Amino acid sequence: MRTAELDYDLPPELVAQTPAEPRDAARLLVYRRADRSIEHRTFRELPDLLDPSDLLVVNTSRVMSARVRLRRPGGGSAEILLLEPLGSGGEWEALARPTRRMRAGMTLASDGLRVDLVEHLEGGRWRVRPSLTGPALMEALDRVGEMPLPPYIRARPPDPGRYQTVYADEPGSAAAPTAGLHVTPQMWDTLRARCDVVEVELRIGLDTFRPVSEDLLESHTIHSERYRVDAGAARAIAEARAQGRRIVALGTTATRVLETLARPDAPREGRTSIFITPGYRFAVTGALVTNFHLPRSTLLALVMAFAGVEEMRRVYAVAVAEGYRFFSFGDASLLL
């Protein structure tokens, strides 16, 4: 597939800069592939659009306050974005800037946290060693770190919790599973009363949102991300599949976990580099709730794989014409 097929025209004013207030006031475009119909609803109507027999799957990963402003030796400013731990030795993969002024062996410092630069990796990445580990590091990040918002969001929301789902659990992601940002505490209760809900975890890395730069989509290399599914969740998913019940993914990250589990002998915990592109045959996911994604992104490729390339181009054109808000803080779609 030519990557240019992932392009579309988006007026800049439709890139959402703030989340909907309240969360479930976001709009919801409902697309039914069976008859190619489109409806315009609101996200608070989602529970009514699900069947009691559905199994809803959500990603509970919590976004870390992983962007830290530090000082270089001599007083120059620096910034570290912690991505994920590298094993159990206290080292992390991170982005650091200004990289050209960084050297292995350098120690960056802020109030209450030091970060040693261990090794320069490819693509602006570094192997680093924070002075704290485990819960102490997470507590320090909550004090001195910032939420790593996407670059197209120009101002930080007054409440950092708006870039966090209400059901977020273990910290570990560098970005939010954005479809879930529309769920309020009350809706969370309603969804669990409406149908069975299963929680999985996929720790989202920045590469999920990295634009595809190659001319052919198949030439793009997607980085792996850590996932985890407990025994009860895996059993519920397997039983729903065996019973022929519809499995609804709340977000593309939940979709990637579901489709990873469908692979022969896939473990319940590990890393996945599954790259879902048009032509992929979905084994588990029967419906998808997702926001509107960036042009030339692997996420747009996934939704095109789910509903068809030309159909999603039509859906996106309708969304633009109807003034839907796009990307992380934008509106959502339900693809049936």
PyMOL commands that set and color helices and strands:
alter all, ss='L'
color gray80, all
select helices_A, chain A and resi 3-6+12-14+23-25+43-49+99-101+122-124+134-144+160-163+178-182+185-194+206-209+217-219+231-242+252-261+298-307+309-321
alter helices_A, ss='H'
color red, helices_A
select strands_A, chain A and resi 27-32+37-42+55-59+62-63+67-71+77-86+91-97+107-110+113-120+125-130+145-146+171-173+196-202+225-228+247-250+269-272+287-291+332-335
alter strands_A, ss='S'
color yellow, strands_A
deselect
rebuild
show_as cartoon
